[in-house]
Amino acid sequence: MENKINRVDNMEKVKKPTNSEDRMKNVKNNYKRSIIRLGNSLAITFPQDWTHIATLKEKSEVNIYPIDINSLVVRTKEKGEEKTVYNLDGTKMPTILVRQAILSAFKLNVDEIYLHYNSKNQEVLYELLIELRREIIGIDFKNLPDKNQFYINFLLDTSKTTLNEVLKDLVNVFTTIIDNIVNGEPEKISDLLLDEIDRKYSLGTRILITGLAEYPVSRSRLPIIRFLGDRVVLLYIRDFINEALLNLQEVPSEIVNQYDELLVKIPRLLKDIIKNYDNINLETISEFQEFLINLQEQLDNTEFKTDQEICHVKNVITYYINSFKNFFDIGITRMIESDIGMN
Protein backbone atom coordinates (compact mmCIF):
# COMPACT_ATOMS: atom_id res chain seq x y z
CA MET A 1 0.00 0.00 0.00
CA GLU A 2 2.85 2.35 0.86
CA ASN A 3 4.47 1.71 -2.53
CA LYS A 4 1.24 2.65 -4.31
CA ILE A 5 1.01 5.88 -2.36
CA ASN A 6 4.60 6.72 -3.27
CA ARG A 7 3.92 6.07 -6.95
CA VAL A 8 0.86 8.35 -6.85
CA ASP A 9 2.89 11.07 -5.13
CA ASN A 10 5.59 10.78 -7.78
CA MET A 11 3.05 11.01 -10.58
CA GLU A 12 1.57 14.14 -9.06
CA LYS A 13 5.04 15.66 -8.86
CA VAL A 14 5.67 14.93 -12.53
CA LYS A 15 2.40 16.49 -13.62
CA LYS A 16 2.74 19.55 -11.46
CA PRO A 17 2.97 22.59 -13.72
CA THR A 18 5.91 24.94 -13.61
CA ASN A 19 5.67 28.48 -12.30
CA SER A 20 5.59 29.84 -15.84
CA GLU A 21 2.68 27.54 -16.70
CA ASP A 22 0.85 28.72 -13.58
CA ARG A 23 1.38 32.32 -14.58
CA MET A 24 0.29 31.69 -18.18
CA LYS A 25 -3.10 30.46 -16.94
CA ASN A 26 -3.79 34.04 -15.93
CA VAL A 27 -3.11 35.37 -19.41
CA LYS A 28 -6.15 35.84 -21.61
CA ASN A 29 -6.50 33.80 -24.76
CA ASN A 30 -6.41 36.91 -26.91
CA TYR A 31 -6.34 40.67 -26.66
CA LYS A 32 -7.93 43.35 -28.75
CA ARG A 33 -5.72 46.37 -29.29
CA SER A 34 -6.07 49.55 -31.35
CA ILE A 35 -3.48 50.75 -33.80
CA ILE A 36 -1.99 54.09 -32.77
CA ARG A 37 0.21 56.54 -34.63
CA LEU A 38 3.74 57.04 -33.32
CA GLY A 39 5.50 59.72 -35.34
CA ASN A 40 5.45 58.52 -38.94
CA SER A 41 4.89 54.90 -37.88
CA LEU A 42 1.99 52.80 -36.65
CA ALA A 43 2.25 50.95 -33.33
CA ILE A 44 0.33 48.81 -30.86
CA THR A 45 0.67 48.53 -27.08
CA PHE A 46 1.19 45.26 -25.23
CA PRO A 47 -1.11 44.30 -22.33
CA GLN A 48 0.49 44.99 -18.97
CA ASP A 49 -0.10 41.51 -17.52
CA TRP A 50 1.54 39.86 -20.53
CA THR A 51 4.58 42.14 -20.45
CA HIS A 52 4.99 41.38 -16.75
CA ILE A 53 4.92 37.62 -17.33
CA ALA A 54 7.24 37.93 -20.34
CA THR A 55 9.58 40.14 -18.24
CA LEU A 56 9.55 42.88 -20.86
CA LYS A 57 10.82 46.32 -19.99
CA GLU A 58 11.31 49.56 -21.86
CA LYS A 59 13.76 49.04 -24.77
CA SER A 60 13.43 45.25 -24.51
CA GLU A 61 13.64 43.57 -27.91
CA VAL A 62 11.09 41.16 -29.38
CA ASN A 63 11.15 39.12 -32.58
CA ILE A 64 8.23 39.52 -35.01
CA TYR A 65 7.46 36.76 -37.52
CA PRO A 66 4.96 37.48 -40.33
CA ILE A 67 2.91 34.31 -40.94
CA ASP A 68 0.54 35.59 -43.59
CA ILE A 69 -1.10 38.88 -44.56
CA ASN A 70 -3.30 38.79 -41.41
CA SER A 71 -1.06 37.11 -38.85
CA LEU A 72 2.04 37.98 -36.85
CA VAL A 73 3.81 36.01 -34.15
CA VAL A 74 5.58 38.05 -31.47
CA ARG A 75 8.21 36.29 -29.39
CA THR A 76 10.30 37.67 -26.59
CA LYS A 77 14.01 37.54 -27.25
CA GLU A 78 15.53 34.34 -25.97
CA LYS A 79 18.10 34.55 -23.20
CA GLY A 80 21.64 34.25 -24.41
CA GLU A 81 20.93 35.89 -27.77
CA GLU A 82 23.29 38.76 -26.99
CA LYS A 83 26.22 38.78 -29.37
CA THR A 84 29.66 37.95 -28.10
CA VAL A 85 32.30 40.08 -29.81
CA TYR A 86 36.06 39.53 -29.74
CA ASN A 87 38.55 42.20 -30.83
CA LEU A 88 41.73 40.57 -32.10
CA ASP A 89 44.80 42.71 -32.80
CA GLY A 90 46.54 40.93 -35.64
CA THR A 91 49.22 43.61 -35.83
CA LYS A 92 50.81 42.44 -32.57
CA MET A 93 50.51 38.65 -32.95
CA PRO A 94 52.24 36.19 -35.25
CA THR A 95 49.95 34.62 -37.82
CA ILE A 96 50.00 31.21 -36.14
CA LEU A 97 48.61 32.73 -32.93
CA VAL A 98 45.94 34.65 -34.86
CA ARG A 99 44.89 31.35 -36.41
CA GLN A 100 44.67 29.65 -33.01
CA ALA A 101 42.76 32.58 -31.52
CA ILE A 102 40.12 32.36 -34.27
CA LEU A 103 39.78 28.59 -33.80
CA SER A 104 39.45 29.02 -30.03
CA ALA A 105 36.84 31.76 -30.47
CA PHE A 106 34.87 29.41 -32.72
CA LYS A 107 34.96 26.68 -30.06
CA LEU A 108 33.74 29.20 -27.46
CA ASN A 109 30.76 30.15 -29.67
CA VAL A 110 31.93 33.73 -30.16
CA ASP A 111 29.59 35.41 -32.65
CA GLU A 112 31.81 38.08 -34.17
CA ILE A 113 35.52 38.86 -34.41
CA TYR A 114 37.11 42.14 -35.47
CA LEU A 115 40.63 41.30 -36.66
CA HIS A 116 42.87 44.36 -36.94
CA TYR A 117 45.57 44.40 -39.63
CA ASN A 118 48.13 46.79 -41.11
CA SER A 119 49.54 47.22 -44.61
CA LYS A 120 52.32 44.70 -43.91
CA ASN A 121 50.20 41.74 -42.90
CA GLN A 122 46.83 42.40 -44.58
CA GLU A 123 47.46 39.95 -47.43
CA VAL A 124 48.82 37.27 -45.10
CA LEU A 125 45.78 37.49 -42.82
CA TYR A 126 43.47 37.49 -45.83
CA GLU A 127 45.01 34.23 -47.05
CA LEU A 128 44.72 32.82 -43.53
CA LEU A 129 40.98 33.56 -43.46
CA ILE A 130 40.54 31.98 -46.89
CA GLU A 131 42.28 28.86 -45.57
CA LEU A 132 40.12 28.77 -42.43
CA ARG A 133 36.96 28.94 -44.52
CA ARG A 134 37.94 25.57 -45.98
CA GLU A 135 38.26 24.12 -42.48
CA ILE A 136 35.35 25.69 -40.59
CA ILE A 137 31.83 25.27 -41.92
CA GLY A 138 29.96 28.53 -41.53
CA ILE A 139 32.83 30.98 -41.13
CA ASP A 140 32.46 34.16 -43.14
CA PHE A 141 34.36 37.44 -43.28
CA LYS A 142 34.52 40.74 -45.08
CA ASN A 143 37.11 43.48 -45.27
CA LEU A 144 36.43 46.82 -43.55
CA PRO A 145 39.19 48.88 -45.23
CA ASP A 146 38.16 52.16 -43.60
CA LYS A 147 38.88 50.59 -40.19
CA ASN A 148 41.78 48.29 -41.18
CA GLN A 149 39.78 45.33 -39.92
CA PHE A 150 38.43 42.02 -41.11
CA TYR A 151 34.94 41.39 -39.79
CA ILE A 152 34.56 37.65 -39.06
CA ASN A 153 31.38 35.86 -38.06
CA PHE A 154 30.24 32.26 -37.78
CA LEU A 155 27.13 31.44 -39.79
CA LEU A 156 26.08 28.27 -38.01
CA ASP A 157 22.41 29.14 -38.40
CA THR A 158 22.93 31.32 -41.52
CA SER A 159 20.79 33.98 -39.86
CA LYS A 160 23.61 36.50 -39.71
CA THR A 161 23.65 37.14 -43.44
CA THR A 162 21.02 37.19 -46.16
CA LEU A 163 20.75 35.64 -49.58
CA ASN A 164 20.64 39.13 -51.07
CA GLU A 165 24.04 39.94 -49.51
CA VAL A 166 25.48 36.74 -50.99
CA LEU A 167 24.05 37.57 -54.42
CA LYS A 168 25.55 41.07 -54.26
CA ASP A 169 28.96 39.63 -53.36
CA LEU A 170 28.80 37.17 -56.27
CA VAL A 171 27.78 39.93 -58.68
CA ASN A 172 30.74 42.02 -57.46
CA VAL A 173 33.04 39.09 -58.21
CA PHE A 174 31.46 38.73 -61.67
CA THR A 175 31.92 42.47 -62.29
CA THR A 176 35.59 42.22 -61.32
CA ILE A 177 36.12 39.31 -63.72
CA ILE A 178 34.45 41.12 -66.64
CA ASP A 179 36.42 44.30 -65.91
CA ASN A 180 39.69 42.37 -65.86
CA ILE A 181 38.86 40.66 -69.16
CA VAL A 182 37.77 43.88 -70.87
CA ASN A 183 40.86 45.72 -69.59
CA GLY A 184 43.11 42.97 -70.93
CA GLU A 185 44.19 41.85 -67.44
CA PRO A 186 42.89 38.27 -67.08
CA GLU A 187 45.93 37.40 -64.94
CA LYS A 188 44.31 39.37 -62.11
CA ILE A 189 41.68 36.64 -61.81
CA SER A 190 43.48 34.90 -58.96
CA ASP A 191 42.89 31.63 -57.13
CA LEU A 192 41.68 33.66 -54.16
CA LEU A 193 38.95 35.15 -56.32
CA LEU A 194 37.93 31.70 -57.56
CA ASP A 195 37.81 30.44 -53.97
CA GLU A 196 35.51 33.34 -53.19
CA ILE A 197 33.08 32.18 -55.89
CA ASP A 198 32.86 28.63 -54.55
CA ARG A 199 32.53 29.81 -50.96
CA LYS A 200 29.79 32.35 -51.69
CA TYR A 201 27.83 29.89 -53.81
CA SER A 202 28.03 27.26 -51.05
CA LEU A 203 26.96 29.85 -48.47
CA GLY A 204 23.99 30.91 -50.62
CA THR A 205 22.90 27.29 -51.04
CA ARG A 206 23.19 26.74 -47.28
CA ILE A 207 21.07 29.83 -46.56
CA LEU A 208 18.36 28.61 -48.93
CA ILE A 209 18.27 25.09 -47.50
CA THR A 210 18.35 26.04 -43.83
CA GLY A 211 15.81 28.80 -44.41
CA LEU A 212 13.41 26.60 -46.34
CA ALA A 213 11.05 26.27 -43.39
CA GLU A 214 10.60 30.05 -43.33
CA TYR A 215 9.30 30.27 -46.89
CA PRO A 216 5.55 30.67 -47.43
CA VAL A 217 3.89 27.34 -48.19
CA SER A 218 1.06 26.47 -50.53
CA ARG A 219 -2.01 24.38 -49.75
CA SER A 220 -0.07 21.28 -50.80
CA ARG A 221 2.54 22.06 -48.13
CA LEU A 222 5.27 22.40 -50.76
CA PRO A 223 7.69 25.35 -50.88
CA ILE A 224 6.23 28.31 -52.73
CA ILE A 225 7.79 29.33 -56.03
CA ARG A 226 9.78 32.06 -54.27
CA PHE A 227 12.27 29.44 -52.99
CA LEU A 228 12.65 28.00 -56.48
CA GLY A 229 13.13 31.48 -57.92
CA ASP A 230 15.85 32.27 -55.38
CA ARG A 231 17.56 29.01 -56.25
CA VAL A 232 17.42 29.76 -59.99
CA VAL A 233 18.88 33.26 -59.51
CA LEU A 234 21.76 31.86 -57.44
CA LEU A 235 22.48 29.21 -60.08
CA TYR A 236 22.37 31.69 -62.95
CA ILE A 237 24.78 34.12 -61.29
CA ARG A 238 27.23 31.27 -60.75
CA ASP A 239 26.80 30.25 -64.40
CA PHE A 240 27.35 33.85 -65.54
CA ILE A 241 30.73 33.70 -63.82
CA ASN A 242 31.56 30.30 -65.29
CA GLU A 243 30.70 31.46 -68.81
CA ALA A 244 33.08 34.39 -68.47
CA LEU A 245 35.88 32.18 -67.11
CA LEU A 246 35.45 29.42 -69.70
CA ASN A 247 34.72 31.38 -72.88
CA LEU A 248 35.90 34.98 -72.44
CA GLN A 249 39.07 34.68 -70.40
CA GLU A 250 41.12 33.17 -73.24
CA VAL A 251 39.86 35.48 -76.00
CA PRO A 252 42.58 37.88 -77.21
CA SER A 253 42.14 41.36 -75.79
CA GLU A 254 42.03 42.96 -79.27
CA ILE A 255 38.87 40.95 -79.99
CA VAL A 256 37.27 41.56 -76.60
CA ASN A 257 37.86 45.30 -76.94
CA GLN A 258 35.61 45.40 -80.01
CA TYR A 259 32.65 44.35 -77.86
CA ASP A 260 33.53 45.87 -74.50
CA GLU A 261 30.53 48.23 -74.60
CA LEU A 262 28.21 45.22 -74.78
CA LEU A 263 30.09 43.17 -72.23
CA VAL A 264 30.22 45.78 -69.46
CA LYS A 265 26.45 46.20 -69.65
CA ILE A 266 25.92 42.62 -68.49
CA PRO A 267 27.20 43.03 -64.89
CA ARG A 268 25.61 46.49 -64.75
CA LEU A 269 22.18 45.02 -65.50
CA LEU A 270 22.81 42.16 -63.10
CA LYS A 271 23.67 44.66 -60.34
CA ASP A 272 20.40 46.52 -60.96
CA ILE A 273 18.45 43.27 -60.71
CA ILE A 274 19.96 42.32 -57.36
CA LYS A 275 19.69 45.89 -56.07
CA ASN A 276 15.90 45.75 -56.62
CA TYR A 277 15.63 42.07 -55.70
CA ASP A 278 13.53 42.76 -52.59
CA ASN A 279 11.67 45.71 -54.10
CA ILE A 280 10.18 44.39 -57.34
CA ASN A 281 7.27 46.48 -58.57
CA LEU A 282 5.85 47.68 -61.86
CA GLU A 283 8.39 50.50 -62.13
CA THR A 284 11.49 48.38 -61.49
CA ILE A 285 10.29 45.52 -63.67
CA SER A 286 9.50 47.94 -66.53
CA GLU A 287 12.99 49.49 -66.32
CA PHE A 288 14.49 46.00 -66.41
CA GLN A 289 12.45 45.06 -69.47
CA GLU A 290 13.43 48.25 -71.32
CA PHE A 291 17.13 47.70 -70.54
CA LEU A 292 16.83 44.10 -71.71
CA ILE A 293 15.17 45.09 -75.00
CA ASN A 294 17.89 47.67 -75.69
CA LEU A 295 20.60 45.11 -74.93
CA GLN A 296 19.03 42.61 -77.35
CA GLU A 297 18.78 45.28 -80.08
CA GLN A 298 22.43 46.22 -79.58
CA LEU A 299 23.42 42.55 -79.91
CA ASP A 300 21.34 42.14 -83.09
CA ASN A 301 22.98 45.20 -84.64
CA THR A 302 26.52 44.07 -83.80
CA GLU A 303 28.54 42.29 -86.51
CA PHE A 304 30.65 39.35 -85.35
CA LYS A 305 33.21 38.56 -88.04
CA THR A 306 35.17 35.44 -87.11
CA ASP A 307 34.15 32.05 -85.75
CA GLN A 308 36.05 32.81 -82.54
CA GLU A 309 34.06 36.00 -82.07
CA ILE A 310 30.79 34.16 -82.66
CA CYS A 311 31.59 31.18 -80.43
CA HIS A 312 33.35 32.93 -77.58
CA VAL A 313 31.73 36.37 -77.50
CA LYS A 314 28.38 36.44 -79.27
CA ASN A 315 27.20 33.11 -77.86
CA VAL A 316 28.16 34.14 -74.33
CA ILE A 317 26.29 37.44 -74.58
CA THR A 318 23.30 35.60 -76.09
CA TYR A 319 23.34 33.21 -73.14
CA TYR A 320 23.38 36.15 -70.71
CA ILE A 321 20.41 37.81 -72.41
CA ASN A 322 18.38 34.59 -72.47
CA SER A 323 19.14 34.13 -68.78
CA PHE A 324 17.94 37.67 -68.08
CA LYS A 325 14.62 36.73 -69.66
CA ASN A 326 14.25 34.02 -67.01
CA PHE A 327 15.05 36.64 -64.38
CA PHE A 328 12.23 38.71 -65.87
CA ASP A 329 9.79 35.80 -65.41
CA ILE A 330 10.88 35.40 -61.79
CA GLY A 331 10.50 39.15 -61.22
CA ILE A 332 6.93 39.16 -62.55
CA THR A 333 6.07 36.23 -60.27
CA ARG A 334 7.53 37.98 -57.24
CA MET A 335 5.65 41.17 -58.08
CA ILE A 336 2.37 39.23 -58.14
CA GLU A 337 3.30 37.51 -54.86
CA SER A 338 3.82 40.92 -53.30
CA ASP A 339 0.56 42.31 -54.68
CA ILE A 340 -1.52 39.43 -53.26
CA GLY A 341 0.37 39.29 -49.94
CA MET A 342 2.26 36.01 -50.44
CA ASN A 343 5.80 37.34 -50.10
C-alpha positions as CSV (number, residue, x, y, z in Angstrom):
1,M,0.0,0.0,0.0
2,E,2.8,2.3,0.9
3,N,4.5,1.7,-2.5
4,K,1.2,2.7,-4.3
5,I,1.0,5.9,-2.4
6,N,4.6,6.7,-3.3
7,R,3.9,6.1,-6.9
8,V,0.9,8.3,-6.8
9,D,2.9,11.1,-5.1
10,N,5.6,10.8,-7.8
11,M,3.1,11.0,-10.6
12,E,1.6,14.1,-9.1
13,K,5.0,15.7,-8.9
14,V,5.7,14.9,-12.5
15,K,2.4,16.5,-13.6
16,K,2.7,19.6,-11.5
17,P,3.0,22.6,-13.7
18,T,5.9,24.9,-13.6
19,N,5.7,28.5,-12.3
20,S,5.6,29.8,-15.8
21,E,2.7,27.5,-16.7
22,D,0.9,28.7,-13.6
23,R,1.4,32.3,-14.6
24,M,0.3,31.7,-18.2
25,K,-3.1,30.5,-16.9
26,N,-3.8,34.0,-15.9
27,V,-3.1,35.4,-19.4
28,K,-6.2,35.8,-21.6
29,N,-6.5,33.8,-24.8
30,N,-6.4,36.9,-26.9
31,Y,-6.3,40.7,-26.7
32,K,-7.9,43.4,-28.8
33,R,-5.7,46.4,-29.3
34,S,-6.1,49.6,-31.3
35,I,-3.5,50.8,-33.8
36,I,-2.0,54.1,-32.8
37,R,0.2,56.5,-34.6
38,L,3.7,57.0,-33.3
39,G,5.5,59.7,-35.3
40,N,5.4,58.5,-38.9
41,S,4.9,54.9,-37.9
42,L,2.0,52.8,-36.7
43,A,2.2,51.0,-33.3
44,I,0.3,48.8,-30.9
45,T,0.7,48.5,-27.1
46,F,1.2,45.3,-25.2
47,P,-1.1,44.3,-22.3
48,Q,0.5,45.0,-19.0
49,D,-0.1,41.5,-17.5
50,W,1.5,39.9,-20.5
51,T,4.6,42.1,-20.5
52,H,5.0,41.4,-16.8
53,I,4.9,37.6,-17.3
54,A,7.2,37.9,-20.3
55,T,9.6,40.1,-18.2
56,L,9.5,42.9,-20.9
57,K,10.8,46.3,-20.0
58,E,11.3,49.6,-21.9
59,K,13.8,49.0,-24.8
60,S,13.4,45.2,-24.5
61,E,13.6,43.6,-27.9
62,V,11.1,41.2,-29.4
63,N,11.1,39.1,-32.6
64,I,8.2,39.5,-35.0
65,Y,7.5,36.8,-37.5
66,P,5.0,37.5,-40.3
67,I,2.9,34.3,-40.9
68,D,0.5,35.6,-43.6
69,I,-1.1,38.9,-44.6
70,N,-3.3,38.8,-41.4
71,S,-1.1,37.1,-38.8
72,L,2.0,38.0,-36.9
73,V,3.8,36.0,-34.2
74,V,5.6,38.0,-31.5
75,R,8.2,36.3,-29.4
76,T,10.3,37.7,-26.6
77,K,14.0,37.5,-27.2
78,E,15.5,34.3,-26.0
79,K,18.1,34.5,-23.2
80,G,21.6,34.2,-24.4
81,E,20.9,35.9,-27.8
82,E,23.3,38.8,-27.0
83,K,26.2,38.8,-29.4
84,T,29.7,37.9,-28.1
85,V,32.3,40.1,-29.8
86,Y,36.1,39.5,-29.7
87,N,38.5,42.2,-30.8
88,L,41.7,40.6,-32.1
89,D,44.8,42.7,-32.8
90,G,46.5,40.9,-35.6
91,T,49.2,43.6,-35.8
92,K,50.8,42.4,-32.6
93,M,50.5,38.7,-32.9
94,P,52.2,36.2,-35.2
95,T,49.9,34.6,-37.8
96,I,50.0,31.2,-36.1
97,L,48.6,32.7,-32.9
98,V,45.9,34.6,-34.9
99,R,44.9,31.4,-36.4
100,Q,44.7,29.7,-33.0
101,A,42.8,32.6,-31.5
102,I,40.1,32.4,-34.3
103,L,39.8,28.6,-33.8
104,S,39.4,29.0,-30.0
105,A,36.8,31.8,-30.5
106,F,34.9,29.4,-32.7
107,K,35.0,26.7,-30.1
108,L,33.7,29.2,-27.5
109,N,30.8,30.2,-29.7
110,V,31.9,33.7,-30.2
111,D,29.6,35.4,-32.7
112,E,31.8,38.1,-34.2
113,I,35.5,38.9,-34.4
114,Y,37.1,42.1,-35.5
115,L,40.6,41.3,-36.7
116,H,42.9,44.4,-36.9
117,Y,45.6,44.4,-39.6
118,N,48.1,46.8,-41.1
119,S,49.5,47.2,-44.6
120,K,52.3,44.7,-43.9
121,N,50.2,41.7,-42.9
122,Q,46.8,42.4,-44.6
123,E,47.5,40.0,-47.4
124,V,48.8,37.3,-45.1
125,L,45.8,37.5,-42.8
126,Y,43.5,37.5,-45.8
127,E,45.0,34.2,-47.1
128,L,44.7,32.8,-43.5
129,L,41.0,33.6,-43.5
130,I,40.5,32.0,-46.9
131,E,42.3,28.9,-45.6
132,L,40.1,28.8,-42.4
133,R,37.0,28.9,-44.5
134,R,37.9,25.6,-46.0
135,E,38.3,24.1,-42.5
136,I,35.3,25.7,-40.6
137,I,31.8,25.3,-41.9
138,G,30.0,28.5,-41.5
139,I,32.8,31.0,-41.1
140,D,32.5,34.2,-43.1
141,F,34.4,37.4,-43.3
142,K,34.5,40.7,-45.1
143,N,37.1,43.5,-45.3
144,L,36.4,46.8,-43.6
145,P,39.2,48.9,-45.2
146,D,38.2,52.2,-43.6
147,K,38.9,50.6,-40.2
148,N,41.8,48.3,-41.2
149,Q,39.8,45.3,-39.9
150,F,38.4,42.0,-41.1
151,Y,34.9,41.4,-39.8
152,I,34.6,37.7,-39.1
153,N,31.4,35.9,-38.1
154,F,30.2,32.3,-37.8
155,L,27.1,31.4,-39.8
156,L,26.1,28.3,-38.0
157,D,22.4,29.1,-38.4
158,T,22.9,31.3,-41.5
159,S,20.8,34.0,-39.9
160,K,23.6,36.5,-39.7
161,T,23.7,37.1,-43.4
162,T,21.0,37.2,-46.2
163,L,20.8,35.6,-49.6
164,N,20.6,39.1,-51.1
165,E,24.0,39.9,-49.5
166,V,25.5,36.7,-51.0
167,L,24.0,37.6,-54.4
168,K,25.6,41.1,-54.3
169,D,29.0,39.6,-53.4
170,L,28.8,37.2,-56.3
171,V,27.8,39.9,-58.7
172,N,30.7,42.0,-57.5
173,V,33.0,39.1,-58.2
174,F,31.5,38.7,-61.7
175,T,31.9,42.5,-62.3
176,T,35.6,42.2,-61.3
177,I,36.1,39.3,-63.7
178,I,34.4,41.1,-66.6
179,D,36.4,44.3,-65.9
180,N,39.7,42.4,-65.9
181,I,38.9,40.7,-69.2
182,V,37.8,43.9,-70.9
183,N,40.9,45.7,-69.6
184,G,43.1,43.0,-70.9
185,E,44.2,41.9,-67.4
186,P,42.9,38.3,-67.1
187,E,45.9,37.4,-64.9
188,K,44.3,39.4,-62.1
189,I,41.7,36.6,-61.8
190,S,43.5,34.9,-59.0
191,D,42.9,31.6,-57.1
192,L,41.7,33.7,-54.2
193,L,39.0,35.2,-56.3
194,L,37.9,31.7,-57.6
195,D,37.8,30.4,-54.0
196,E,35.5,33.3,-53.2
197,I,33.1,32.2,-55.9
198,D,32.9,28.6,-54.5
199,R,32.5,29.8,-51.0
200,K,29.8,32.3,-51.7
201,Y,27.8,29.9,-53.8
202,S,28.0,27.3,-51.0
203,L,27.0,29.8,-48.5
204,G,24.0,30.9,-50.6
205,T,22.9,27.3,-51.0
206,R,23.2,26.7,-47.3
207,I,21.1,29.8,-46.6
208,L,18.4,28.6,-48.9
209,I,18.3,25.1,-47.5
210,T,18.4,26.0,-43.8
211,G,15.8,28.8,-44.4
212,L,13.4,26.6,-46.3
213,A,11.0,26.3,-43.4
214,E,10.6,30.0,-43.3
215,Y,9.3,30.3,-46.9
216,P,5.6,30.7,-47.4
217,V,3.9,27.3,-48.2
218,S,1.1,26.5,-50.5
219,R,-2.0,24.4,-49.8
220,S,-0.1,21.3,-50.8
221,R,2.5,22.1,-48.1
222,L,5.3,22.4,-50.8
223,P,7.7,25.3,-50.9
224,I,6.2,28.3,-52.7
225,I,7.8,29.3,-56.0
226,R,9.8,32.1,-54.3
227,F,12.3,29.4,-53.0
228,L,12.6,28.0,-56.5
229,G,13.1,31.5,-57.9
230,D,15.9,32.3,-55.4
231,R,17.6,29.0,-56.3
232,V,17.4,29.8,-60.0
233,V,18.9,33.3,-59.5
234,L,21.8,31.9,-57.4
235,L,22.5,29.2,-60.1
236,Y,22.4,31.7,-62.9
237,I,24.8,34.1,-61.3
238,R,27.2,31.3,-60.8
239,D,26.8,30.2,-64.4
240,F,27.3,33.9,-65.5
241,I,30.7,33.7,-63.8
242,N,31.6,30.3,-65.3
243,E,30.7,31.5,-68.8
244,A,33.1,34.4,-68.5
245,L,35.9,32.2,-67.1
246,L,35.4,29.4,-69.7
247,N,34.7,31.4,-72.9
248,L,35.9,35.0,-72.4
249,Q,39.1,34.7,-70.4
250,E,41.1,33.2,-73.2
251,V,39.9,35.5,-76.0
252,P,42.6,37.9,-77.2
253,S,42.1,41.4,-75.8
254,E,42.0,43.0,-79.3
255,I,38.9,41.0,-80.0
256,V,37.3,41.6,-76.6
257,N,37.9,45.3,-76.9
258,Q,35.6,45.4,-80.0
259,Y,32.7,44.3,-77.9
260,D,33.5,45.9,-74.5
261,E,30.5,48.2,-74.6
262,L,28.2,45.2,-74.8
263,L,30.1,43.2,-72.2
264,V,30.2,45.8,-69.5
265,K,26.4,46.2,-69.7
266,I,25.9,42.6,-68.5
267,P,27.2,43.0,-64.9
268,R,25.6,46.5,-64.7
269,L,22.2,45.0,-65.5
270,L,22.8,42.2,-63.1
271,K,23.7,44.7,-60.3
272,D,20.4,46.5,-61.0
273,I,18.4,43.3,-60.7
274,I,20.0,42.3,-57.4
275,K,19.7,45.9,-56.1
276,N,15.9,45.7,-56.6
277,Y,15.6,42.1,-55.7
278,D,13.5,42.8,-52.6
279,N,11.7,45.7,-54.1
280,I,10.2,44.4,-57.3
281,N,7.3,46.5,-58.6
282,L,5.9,47.7,-61.9
283,E,8.4,50.5,-62.1
284,T,11.5,48.4,-61.5
285,I,10.3,45.5,-63.7
286,S,9.5,47.9,-66.5
287,E,13.0,49.5,-66.3
288,F,14.5,46.0,-66.4
289,Q,12.4,45.1,-69.5
290,E,13.4,48.2,-71.3
291,F,17.1,47.7,-70.5
292,L,16.8,44.1,-71.7
293,I,15.2,45.1,-75.0
294,N,17.9,47.7,-75.7
295,L,20.6,45.1,-74.9
296,Q,19.0,42.6,-77.4
297,E,18.8,45.3,-80.1
298,Q,22.4,46.2,-79.6
299,L,23.4,42.6,-79.9
300,D,21.3,42.1,-83.1
301,N,23.0,45.2,-84.6
302,T,26.5,44.1,-83.8
303,E,28.5,42.3,-86.5
304,F,30.7,39.3,-85.4
305,K,33.2,38.6,-88.0
306,T,35.2,35.4,-87.1
307,D,34.2,32.0,-85.8
308,Q,36.0,32.8,-82.5
309,E,34.1,36.0,-82.1
310,I,30.8,34.2,-82.7
311,C,31.6,31.2,-80.4
312,H,33.3,32.9,-77.6
313,V,31.7,36.4,-77.5
314,K,28.4,36.4,-79.3
315,N,27.2,33.1,-77.9
316,V,28.2,34.1,-74.3
317,I,26.3,37.4,-74.6
318,T,23.3,35.6,-76.1
319,Y,23.3,33.2,-73.1
320,Y,23.4,36.2,-70.7
321,I,20.4,37.8,-72.4
322,N,18.4,34.6,-72.5
323,S,19.1,34.1,-68.8
324,F,17.9,37.7,-68.1
325,K,14.6,36.7,-69.7
326,N,14.3,34.0,-67.0
327,F,15.1,36.6,-64.4
328,F,12.2,38.7,-65.9
329,D,9.8,35.8,-65.4
330,I,10.9,35.4,-61.8
331,G,10.5,39.2,-61.2
332,I,6.9,39.2,-62.5
333,T,6.1,36.2,-60.3
334,R,7.5,38.0,-57.2
335,M,5.6,41.2,-58.1
336,I,2.4,39.2,-58.1
337,E,3.3,37.5,-54.9
338,S,3.8,40.9,-53.3
339,D,0.6,42.3,-54.7
340,I,-1.5,39.4,-53.3
341,G,0.4,39.3,-49.9
342,M,2.3,36.0,-50.4
343,N,5.8,37.3,-50.1
